Amino acid sequence: MILLVDDDVMVRLMAAEALIASGFEVMEAADGEQALELFDRHEFSLVLLDVSLGGIDGFEVCRQMRERPHGRSLPIIMLTGMDDTHSIDSAYSLGATDFVTKPLNWTLLVYRVRYALRAAHTVADLETSERRLAVAQRVARLGGWLWHVDEDRCERSKICLDLWGDTPSSLHEEPFGLLSRVLSPDRQHLREAMERAREGEAYQMSFRVQRDEGTVVTLYEQALPVRDEFGRVVRIEGVTQDVTEREQAQRRIRFLAYHDSLTGLANRQMFREMLDHTLARSQRTGSRCALLYLDLDRLKRINDSYGHTLGDQILREVASRLLASIRSADLVAHDDSLHEEVVARLGGDEFTVLLTDLSRAEDAARVAARICAELGRPLQVTHVELVVTASIGIAIFPDNGADPETLLRHADMAMYAAKQRGRNTYEFFTEAMQQQAVERLSLEQDLARALESGQFSLHYQPQVDSASGRIVSAEALLRWEHPQRGMVSPVQFIPVAEETGLIVPLGEWVVLTACRQMAEWRQAGLPVVPVAVNLSAHNFRSDSLLTSIAHALESTGLPSSYLHVELTESAVMQEPAAAMKTLGALKAIGLKLSIDDFGTGYSSLSTLKQFPIDLLKIDRSFVRDLPEDGSSASIVEAILALANALGLGVVAEGVETAAQRDFLCSRRCGLMQGYLFSKPLPADGFARLLGAVPRQA
């Protein structure tokens, strides 16, 4: 871009036309003030500046442009109608690059512009190259040196000497004179490399140097022997560079690549390398080692309640306690000086600890117990005091696996066994766990196919009025008949369905199937009673809950009063505010709601009374020992009193004996359900029961 400054409109017009025709971009200014304003706002390659301007003349404009940082080396060609030497001298003294006299020869003007630009670029390139080389050497901390072998004398540049620090001048020319500054672990290696270089062998190596002020730097040196026509080494040319920052950056990169950024512990990659190294070593020496796989108990609940920021603080505190609870003698490290690296965070709330040179497996149990005790102490995070426990799985090498993958998998299985045993404990891997894992995987695969292939069905168990003995409602119970396994207990497959996420589509299928069945019974003229379906916590929190229920009722034409919903105590109490909203929406549809297995959870009565609940179901574990067991009787009486105070109905499940029935009747329990009245029946069997047994009008 060229800035053309002239107060003559015709000159500007003709000059701009000639320059544009030659491929230049042009911006025009009619006076000095406008020229300076444009100069400050835009970047130009050259300025064509008329000497005679209204207001500020061209000489002053040139002077001010040269004072700007971006105008110091810019080509400025002055345009003048004066042919006196004084004007020309003035233009050059103020920094003009060239001048052209008027009237202008437009062709010649274009050539003068091209020449000025080419000359400016050439000078700039040379200056830039020299500056860049000098700057590069300073920035790169790169110094050169020359060793004259015959004279046994060295020439070292100033930068090279600066890299070694303040050294006596007497040592500057001695080839081996600066070796005393090299740290002892590296000194002999450098001396041997220099000796070989004198024999004609090039070298490149890093070594550490201690300067007078006590700082230690890392220098990198390259040396190349030069021979004469007879093959003798006559000199050695070399460069020395300060690579301290690079070495530190590489160490930092390695740390980030191999450590968890949150806790500073070894990460998954680092731990795998450590595990490979440890198992190979143990195999060579015939020693045993143990892998501890830890998973924190219920950290998700803490994150949901207090946020992930507090959860991250907990993870850091857990890492600190893990390190504190492990003796260095128990461990093996990737770097023997960093024993804490054997404690790793694999991700989330999963940690591992590697124990080596065990004399017996019980040693691993002692470490695991110590970890459980250390983590089990209350921890104070900001304003909150919490207790965070861990479940630990232990796998022993070589007993429980001869390779890293197997050992990790088996320790993981043992950890899940510890969780199932109640958490805050440890478990050793056993072959039974392997068999259970294989069986569980097979069950997961079969479960995924069961819904599509129609292997599920609903059985119905009546709920009877305790006063009249009539069937007033029923509970739909899910059954799975596997083609090879036969009937699979819900105790087996429901937990698997919950963990795999299949419980949501399975729950929706139960609702739709129950509604279809009741619609069919109504069309057949049977005295249909409302049916209760069980919804898991996953179904209750599902975004599709209300939509799927509304679809089931609408598609079957079933009145909503026929569908009851049973929810576990923990499902509604986990997030009371969200539960209140969902329960309200279910009631708005017209459904009756009950709390299943009441008394086994941890309900807050102040919260419970706010829920739009219709019924409480007394868990079968309290009914089983009635009336002989005094504590069970007291609990049942308390639940009945509570329900009466809250205006709720009660269903006692698991009634199997007349004595249980009589006890419940005497305490005015409204509804009962159990084998004393009927076992769960398939749809056709329950239809016959509906036709044979009168129901409440």
C-alpha positions in Angstrom: 0.0 0.0 0.0 1.4 3.4 -1.1 0.4 6.7 0.6 0.2 9.5 -2.0 0.2 13.0 -0.4 -0.4 16.1 -2.6 -2.7 19.1 -2.5 -3.0 19.1 -6.3 -6.1 17.0 -7.2 -4.8 16.4 -10.8 -1.4 15.3 -9.6 -3.0 12.8 -7.2 -5.4 11.6 -10.0 -2.6 11.0 -12.6 -0.1 9.5 -10.1 -2.7 7.2 -8.6 -3.8 6.0 -12.0 -0.2 5.2 -13.1 0.5 3.4 -9.8 -2.7 1.4 -9.8 -2.1 0.4 -13.4 1.2 -1.0 -12.3 -0.4 -3.2 -9.6 0.0 -1.0 -6.6 -2.7 -0.1 -4.0 -2.9 3.6 -3.3 -4.4 5.7 -0.5 -4.6 9.5 -1.0 -4.2 12.5 1.3 -4.8 16.1 0.4 -2.8 17.7 3.2 -0.2 17.0 5.9 -2.7 16.5 8.8 -4.7 13.9 6.8 -1.5 12.2 5.8 -0.3 11.8 9.4 -3.7 10.6 10.5 -3.7 7.9 7.7 -0.1 7.0 8.5 -1.0 6.2 12.1 -4.0 4.1 11.2 -2.6 2.0 8.3 0.5 0.1 7.4 2.2 1.5 4.2 5.1 0.2 2.2 6.1 3.6 0.7 5.1 7.3 0.9 5.0 9.7 -2.0 5.1 13.1 -0.3 4.8 16.6 -1.9 7.0 19.2 -0.3 4.6 22.1 -0.8 1.4 21.4 1.1 -1.2 23.6 2.7 -0.8 23.8 6.5 2.0 21.4 7.6 4.5 21.3 4.7 6.1 18.1 3.4 9.4 18.6 5.3 7.5 18.6 8.6 5.4 15.6 7.7 8.5 13.7 6.7 10.2 14.5 10.0 7.1 13.4 12.1 6.8 10.2 10.1 10.4 9.3 10.8 9.7 9.8 14.5 7.1 7.1 14.4 8.4 3.6 15.2 6.8 2.2 12.0 8.2 5.0 9.9 11.9 4.8 10.7 12.9 2.6 7.8 10.0 3.3 5.5 10.9 4.6 1.9 9.7 8.2 1.6 10.0 9.8 -1.9 9.6 13.6 -1.9 7.8 15.3 -4.8 9.0 18.9 -5.5 8.9 21.5 -8.2 12.0 23.1 -6.8 15.3 22.4 -8.4 17.5 24.1 -5.8 20.0 22.0 -3.9 18.8 23.5 -0.6 15.4 21.9 -0.9 17.0 18.6 -1.8 19.4 18.7 1.1 16.6 19.6 3.5 14.6 16.6 2.3 17.5 14.2 2.8 18.4 15.7 6.2 14.8 15.0 7.4 15.0 11.4 6.3 13.7 11.3 2.7 14.8 8.3 0.8 14.7 9.9 -2.6 13.1 12.8 -4.5 11.4 13.3 -7.8 10.9 16.7 -9.5 7.7 18.0 -11.1 6.3 17.9 -13.6 6.2 14.2 -13.1 7.1 11.6 -15.6 4.6 8.9 -14.7 6.6 6.0 -16.2 9.7 7.1 -14.5 7.8 7.6 -11.2 6.7 4.0 -11.3 10.3 2.8 -11.8 11.6 5.0 -9.0 8.9 3.5 -6.7 9.8 -0.1 -7.6 13.5 0.6 -7.1 12.9 2.2 -3.7 10.8 -0.7 -2.5 13.4 -3.3 -3.7 16.3 -1.5 -2.1 14.3 -1.1 1.2 13.5 -4.8 1.2 17.1 -5.8 0.5 18.5 -3.7 3.3 15.7 -4.8 5.7 16.4 -8.5 4.9 20.1 -8.1 5.6 19.6 -6.2 8.8 16.9 -8.7 9.8 19.1 -11.7 9.1 22.0 -10.3 11.1 19.7 -9.3 14.0 18.0 -12.7 13.9 21.2 -14.6 14.0 22.4 -12.5 17.0 19.1 -12.8 18.8 18.8 -16.5 18.0 22.2 -17.1 19.6 21.3 -15.1 22.7 17.9 -16.6 23.0 19.1 -20.2 22.3 22.0 -19.6 24.7 24.3 -21.1 22.0 28.0 -20.5 22.1 30.8 -21.8 19.8 34.3 -23.0 20.5 37.3 -24.3 18.7 39.9 -26.7 20.0 43.3 -26.5 18.3 44.5 -30.1 18.9 48.2 -29.5 18.0 48.4 -26.5 20.3 46.1 -28.1 22.9 44.3 -24.7 23.1 40.7 -23.7 23.0 39.0 -20.6 21.7 35.6 -20.0 23.3 33.1 -17.3 22.4 31.8 -15.0 25.1 28.4 -16.7 25.1 30.1 -20.0 25.5 32.0 -18.7 28.6 28.8 -17.2 30.0 27.1 -20.6 29.8 29.8 -22.0 32.1 29.6 -19.2 34.6 32.3 -17.0 36.1 35.5 -19.0 35.4 39.1 -18.0 35.8 40.7 -16.7 32.6 43.5 -19.2 33.0 41.1 -22.0 32.3 39.5 -20.5 29.2 42.1 -21.8 26.8 42.6 -25.2 28.4 40.5 -27.9 26.6 39.9 -29.8 29.9 40.1 -26.7 32.1 36.3 -26.3 32.7 35.7 -30.0 33.6 35.9 -29.1 37.3 32.6 -27.3 36.9 30.8 -30.5 35.7 29.0 -32.5 38.4 30.8 -35.7 39.3 28.2 -38.1 37.8 28.7 -36.5 34.4 32.3 -35.4 34.5 34.0 -38.7 33.6 31.5 -39.3 30.7 32.4 -35.9 29.2 36.1 -36.4 29.7 36.0 -39.7 27.9 34.0 -38.2 25.0 36.6 -35.4 24.7 39.4 -37.9 24.6 37.7 -39.9 21.8 37.1 -36.6 19.9 40.8 -36.0 19.9 41.1 -39.4 18.2 38.6 -38.4 15.6 35.2 -39.5 17.1 32.4 -36.9 17.1 30.2 -36.6 20.1 27.0 -35.0 21.4 25.9 -35.2 25.0 24.2 -33.4 27.9 25.9 -32.8 31.2 25.2 -30.7 34.3 27.3 -27.8 35.4 27.4 -26.0 38.8 28.1 -22.3 38.6 29.7 -20.1 41.2 26.3 -18.9 42.5 25.4 -22.5 43.2 22.8 -22.9 40.5 23.0 -26.1 38.4 22.4 -25.8 34.6 22.2 -28.5 31.9 24.5 -27.9 28.9 24.3 -29.7 25.6 27.5 -30.0 23.6 28.2 -31.1 20.0 31.8 -31.6 18.8 33.0 -32.5 15.3 36.7 -33.4 14.6 38.3 -31.8 11.5 41.2 -33.6 9.7 43.9 -32.3 7.5 44.9 -33.8 4.1 46.9 -36.5 5.9 44.0 -37.7 8.0 45.2 -36.1 11.3 42.8 -34.4 13.6 43.9 -30.8 13.6 41.0 -29.2 15.3 37.6 -29.9 16.9 34.7 -27.5 16.2 32.0 -27.4 18.8 28.9 -25.7 20.1 27.6 -25.5 23.6 24.0 -24.7 24.5 22.1 -24.1 27.7 19.2 -26.6 27.6 18.1 -26.3 31.2 14.7 -24.9 30.4 14.2 -27.6 27.7 15.2 -30.3 30.2 12.8 -28.9 32.7 10.0 -28.7 30.1 10.7 -32.3 29.1 10.5 -33.4 32.7 7.3 -31.4 33.1 5.8 -33.0 30.0 6.8 -36.4 31.3 5.2 -35.7 34.7 2.0 -34.5 33.0 2.0 -37.6 30.7 2.5 -40.0 33.6 0.7 -38.3 36.5 -2.8 -37.4 37.5 -3.2 -33.7 37.3 -5.7 -33.5 40.2 -3.9 -35.6 42.8 -0.3 -35.8 41.6 -0.4 -39.6 41.8 0.7 -41.8 39.0 -1.9 -42.1 36.3 -3.2 -45.2 34.4 -0.3 -45.1 31.9 2.3 -44.8 34.5 0.8 -47.5 36.6 0.6 -50.0 33.7 4.3 -49.4 33.1 5.1 -49.9 36.7 2.9 -53.1 36.8 4.7 -54.5 33.8 8.1 -53.8 35.3 7.1 -55.2 38.7 5.6 -58.4 37.4 8.6 -59.0 35.2 10.9 -58.5 38.2 8.8 -60.7 40.4 8.9 -63.5 37.8 12.7 -63.3 37.6 13.2 -63.4 41.4 10.3 -65.7 42.2 8.8 -63.2 44.6 5.1 -62.4 45.2 3.4 -59.1 44.8 -0.2 -57.8 45.4 -2.4 -55.4 43.5 -5.0 -53.5 45.6 -7.9 -52.0 43.6 -9.8 -49.3 45.5 -13.1 -47.6 44.7 -14.5 -44.9 47.0 -17.9 -45.6 48.4 -20.8 -43.3 47.4 -18.6 -40.4 46.1 -21.2 -39.8 43.5 -23.7 -38.9 46.2 -21.3 -36.4 47.7 -20.7 -34.8 44.2 -24.5 -34.6 43.7 -25.0 -33.0 47.1 -22.1 -30.7 47.4 -20.7 -30.3 43.8 -17.6 -31.5 42.0 -15.3 -28.9 43.5 -15.7 -30.3 46.9 -15.5 -33.8 45.4 -12.1 -32.9 43.9 -10.9 -31.7 47.3 -11.9 -35.1 48.7 -10.0 -37.0 46.0 -6.9 -35.0 46.8 -7.3 -35.7 50.5 -7.8 -39.4 49.8 -4.6 -39.4 47.7 -2.7 -37.8 50.6 -4.1 -40.4 53.1 -3.3 -43.3 50.8 0.3 -42.1 50.7 0.4 -41.6 54.4 -1.0 -45.1 55.1 1.6 -47.0 53.0 5.0 -47.8 54.3 7.8 -47.5 51.7 8.9 -51.0 52.5 5.5 -52.3 51.1 6.0 -50.8 47.7 7.8 -50.8 44.4 8.2 -47.6 42.4 8.9 -46.7 38.8 11.7 -44.5 40.2 13.1 -45.7 43.5 13.4 -42.1 44.8 9.7 -41.5 44.3 7.9 -44.3 46.2 4.6 -42.5 46.1 4.3 -43.3 42.4 3.2 -46.8 43.3 -0.1 -45.3 44.4 -2.1 -44.5 41.3 -5.4 -42.9 40.4 -6.8 -44.7 37.4 -9.6 -42.2 37.0 -12.8 -41.1 38.7 -12.7 -42.5 42.2 -10.6 -45.5 41.4 -7.1 -46.0 42.9 -4.6 -48.7 42.9 -1.7 -49.7 45.2 1.1 -52.0 44.3 2.8 -54.1 47.0 6.0 -56.1 46.3 8.2 -58.7 47.9 5.4 -60.1 50.0 6.3 -63.1 52.3 2.6 -64.1 52.5 -0.8 -62.9 51.3 -1.8 -61.8 54.7 0.6 -58.9 54.4 -1.6 -57.4 51.7 -4.6 -57.8 54.0 -2.8 -55.8 56.8 -2.1 -52.9 54.3 -5.7 -53.0 53.1 -7.0 -52.8 56.6 -4.7 -49.9 57.4 -6.0 -48.1 54.3 -9.6 -48.7 55.3 -8.8 -47.3 58.8 -7.0 -44.3 57.5 -9.7 -43.4 54.9 -12.4 -44.0 57.4 -11.4 -41.1 59.7 -13.7 -38.1 59.3 -12.2 -35.5 57.0 -12.9 -31.7 57.0 -13.3 -30.2 53.6 -14.0 -26.4 53.7 -17.0 -26.2 56.1 -18.2 -29.8 55.7 -17.1 -32.8 57.7 -17.5 -36.1 55.8 -16.6 -39.7 56.1 -15.4 -41.4 52.9 -14.8 -45.1 52.9 -13.4 -47.4 50.3 -14.0 -51.0 49.0 -10.7 -52.8 48.2 -10.1 -55.8 46.0 -6.8 -57.7 46.3 -5.2 -59.9 43.6 -1.9 -61.8 44.3 0.8 -62.5 41.7 1.3 -65.2 40.5 -1.6 -66.9 42.3 -4.4 -64.8 40.8 -2.9 -63.9 37.5 0.4 -64.0 35.6 0.0 -60.9 33.4 -1.1 -57.3 34.1 -4.5 -57.6 32.4 -5.6 -60.6 34.4 -4.3 -59.3 37.7 -6.2 -56.0 37.2 -9.4 -57.7 36.2 -9.3 -60.1 39.1 -8.6 -57.2 41.6 -11.5 -55.3 40.1 -13.8 -58.4 40.6 -12.6 -58.6 44.2 -13.4 -54.9 44.8 -17.0 -55.4 43.6 -17.3 -58.4 45.9 -16.2 -56.0 48.8 -18.9 -53.6 47.8 -21.5 -56.3 47.8 -20.3 -57.4 51.2 -21.2 -54.0 52.7 -18.4 -51.6 51.6 -15.6 -50.2 53.7 -13.8 -53.5 53.6 -11.5 -55.6 51.4 -11.8 -59.0 49.6 -9.3 -61.3 48.1 -9.9 -62.6 44.6 -11.2 -66.2 44.4 -12.0 -68.5 41.5 -15.6 -68.4 42.5 -15.6 -64.7 41.7 -14.4 -65.6 38.2 -17.2 -68.0 37.8 -19.7 -65.5 39.0 -18.3 -62.9 36.6 -18.7 -65.2 33.7 -22.2 -66.1 34.8 -23.1 -62.5 35.2 -21.8 -61.6 31.8 -23.8 -64.4 30.3 -26.9 -63.2 32.2 -26.4 -59.7 30.9 -26.3 -60.9 27.3 -29.3 -63.1 27.8 -31.2 -60.3 29.5 -30.6 -58.0 26.6 -32.2 -60.6 24.2 -35.0 -61.6 26.6 -37.2 -58.5 26.2 -37.0 -58.7 22.3 -37.8 -62.4 22.2 -40.8 -62.2 24.6 -39.4 -64.2 27.5 -40.9 -62.0 30.1 -44.4 -62.2 31.5 -46.4 -60.8 34.4 -47.9 -62.7 37.3 -50.5 -61.2 39.5 -50.9 -61.6 43.3 -54.1 -60.5 44.9 -54.4 -58.0 47.7 -57.4 -58.7 49.9 -59.4 -56.6 52.3 -58.7 -57.8 55.8 -62.2 -57.3 57.0 -64.2 -58.9 54.1 -61.5 -61.2 52.5 -62.4 -59.8 49.1 -59.8 -59.1 46.4 -59.6 -55.3 46.0 -56.4 -55.0 44.0 -53.4 -56.9 42.8 -49.6 -56.5 42.3 -48.0 -57.3 39.0 -44.8 -59.3 39.4 -42.2 -59.7 36.7 -41.2 -63.2 35.7 -38.5 -64.3 33.3 -38.6 -67.8 31.7 -35.3 -68.5 30.0 -35.4 -71.2 27.3 -32.4 -73.0 28.9 -32.2 -71.6 32.4 -35.9 -72.0 33.1 -37.4 -69.5 35.6 -34.8 -66.9 36.6 -35.4 -65.2 40.0 -35.9 -61.5 40.0 -33.3 -61.4 42.8 -30.8 -62.4 40.1 -31.8 -60.4 37.1 -33.3 -57.1 38.5 -29.9 -55.9 39.9 -28.3 -56.7 36.5 -31.0 -54.9 34.7 -30.5 -51.8 36.9 -26.7 -51.8 36.4 -27.0 -52.2 32.6 -29.8 -49.7 32.2 -32.2 -52.2 30.8 -34.5 -51.6 33.8 -35.9 -48.5 32.2 -37.3 -50.2 29.0 -38.2 -53.2 31.1 -40.2 -51.1 33.5 -42.0 -49.4 30.6 -42.9 -52.8 29.3 -44.3 -53.8 32.6 -46.6 -50.8 32.7 -47.8 -51.2 29.1 -48.4 -55.0 29.6 -50.3 -54.6 32.8 -52.6 -51.9 31.2 -53.2 -54.1 28.2 -54.1 -57.1 30.4 -56.5 -55.1 32.5 -58.1 -53.7 29.3 -58.5 -57.3 28.0 -60.1 -58.4 31.2 -62.6 -55.5 31.1 -63.5 -56.3 27.5 -64.1 -60.0 28.6 -66.5 -58.7 31.3 -64.4 -59.8 34.3 -64.6 -57.9 37.6 -61.3 -56.2 37.1 -59.4 -54.8 40.1 -56.6 -52.1 40.0 -53.1 -53.5 39.5 -50.0 -52.0 41.1 -46.7 -52.0 39.2 -43.3 -51.6 40.8 -41.1 -48.9 39.4 -37.3 -48.8 40.1 -35.5 -45.7 41.1 -34.1 -45.6 37.5 -37.6 -45.6 36.1 -38.7 -43.0 38.6 -35.9 -40.6 37.6 -36.3 -41.3 33.9 -37.3 -38.4 31.6 -39.7 -40.8 29.8 -41.7 -41.9 32.9 -44.7 -39.7 32.5 -44.8 -40.1 28.7 -44.6 -43.9 28.8 -47.4 -44.1 31.4 -49.6 -41.7 29.5 -49.1 -43.7 26.4 -49.9 -47.0 28.1 -53.2 -45.6 29.4 -54.2 -43.8 26.2 -53.3 -46.7 23.8 -55.3 -49.2 25.9 -58.2 -46.9 26.8 -57.8 -47.9 30.5 -59.0 -45.4 33.1 -56.0 -44.2 35.2 -57.8 -45.3 38.4 -56.9 -48.9 37.5 -53.2 -48.3 37.6 -51.3 -48.1 40.9 -47.6 -47.3 41.2 -45.3 -48.7 43.8 -42.0 -47.0 44.6 -39.3 -48.0 47.0 -38.6 -45.8 50.0 -35.1 -45.0 48.8 -36.2 -43.9 45.4 -38.4 -41.1 46.6 -36.2 -40.0 49.5 -32.9 -39.7 47.5 -33.9 -36.4 46.0 -37.0 -35.2 47.8 -37.5 -32.0 45.8 -37.4 -33.8 42.5 -39.5 -36.6 43.9 -42.2 -34.3 45.0 -42.5 -32.9 41.5 -42.7 -36.3 39.9 -45.2 -37.7 42.4 -47.4 -34.6 41.9 -47.3 -35.3 38.1 -48.3 -38.9 38.7 -51.1 -37.9 41.0 -52.3 -35.4 38.4 -52.7 -38.3 35.9 -55.0 -40.0 38.4 -52.7 -42.8 39.7 -52.7 -44.2 43.2 -49.2 -44.2 44.8 -47.7 -46.5 47.4 -44.3 -46.8 49.2 -43.0 -50.3 48.9 -40.9 -52.1 51.5 -41.6 -49.4 54.0 -39.5 -49.5 57.2 -36.3 -50.7 55.5 -35.2 -47.3 54.3 -34.4 -44.0 56.1 -37.5 -41.9 55.6 -37.7 -38.4 57.1 -41.2 -38.3 58.5 -41.4 -34.5 58.0 -40.6 -35.1 54.3 -42.8 -38.2 53.9 -45.9 -36.4 55.1 -45.6 -33.9 52.3 -45.6 -36.5 49.6 -49.0 -37.3 47.9 -48.8 -41.0 49.0 -51.9 -43.2 49.3 -50.5 -46.4 50.8 -47.6 -47.8 52.8 -46.5 -51.4 52.2 -45.1 -53.2 55.3 -42.0 -55.2 54.2 -42.3 -58.9 54.4 -39.2 -59.1 56.7 -41.3 -57.5 59.5 -44.3 -59.8 58.8 -42.4 -63.1 58.7 -41.9 -63.5 62.4 -45.3 -62.3 63.6 -46.7 -62.5 66.1 -43.9 -64.3 68.1 -41.1 -61.8 67.5 -41.7 -58.8 69.8 -39.5 -56.3 67.9 -41.2 -57.1 64.6 -44.6 -56.7 66.3 -43.6 -53.3 67.7 -42.4 -52.1 64.3 -45.6 -53.2 62.5 -47.7 -51.5 65.2 -45.6 -48.3 64.8 -46.1 -48.3 61.0 -49.8 -48.8 61.4 -50.0 -46.0 63.9 -48.0 -43.7 61.6 -50.2 -44.5 58.6 -53.3 -43.8 60.6 -51.9 -40.5 61.7 -51.0 -39.5 58.1 -54.3 -40.8 56.8 -52.7 -43.5 54.6 -53.7 -47.0 53.8 -51.5 -50.0 54.6 -50.7 -53.2 52.8 -48.9 -56.0 54.6 -47.0 -58.3 52.2 -45.7 -61.8 52.8 -48.7 -63.0 54.9 -48.4 -66.8 54.9 -50.1 -68.0 58.2 -53.4 -67.5 59.9 -51.6 -66.2 63.0 -50.0 -63.4 60.9 -53.4 -62.6 59.4 -55.1 -62.5 62.8 -52.4 -60.3 64.3 -52.7 -57.8 61.4 -56.5 -57.9 61.5 -56.5 -57.2 65.2 -54.3 -54.1 64.5 -56.6 -52.9 61.8 -54.3 -53.5 58.9 -56.5 -52.7 55.9 -55.0 -54.8 53.1 -52.9 -58.0 53.1 -51.0 -59.9 50.4 -49.3 -63.3 50.5 -49.3 -67.0 49.9 -52.1 -67.4 52.6 -54.4 -66.0 50.0 -52.8 -66.8 46.7 -49.4 -67.2 45.1 -48.6 -65.0 42.1 -50.6 -66.3 39.2 -50.2 -66.0 35.4 -52.7 -63.8 33.6 -55.1 -66.7 32.8 -54.9 -68.1 36.3 -55.6 -64.7 37.9 -58.5 -64.2 35.4 -60.1 -67.4 36.7 -59.6 -66.2 40.3 -61.3 -62.9 39.4 -64.2 -64.8 38.0 -64.6 -67.1 41.0 -63.9 -64.9 43.9 -66.1 -61.9 44.6 -64.4 -58.6 44.7 -65.3 -55.5 46.7 -68.1 -53.5 45.0 
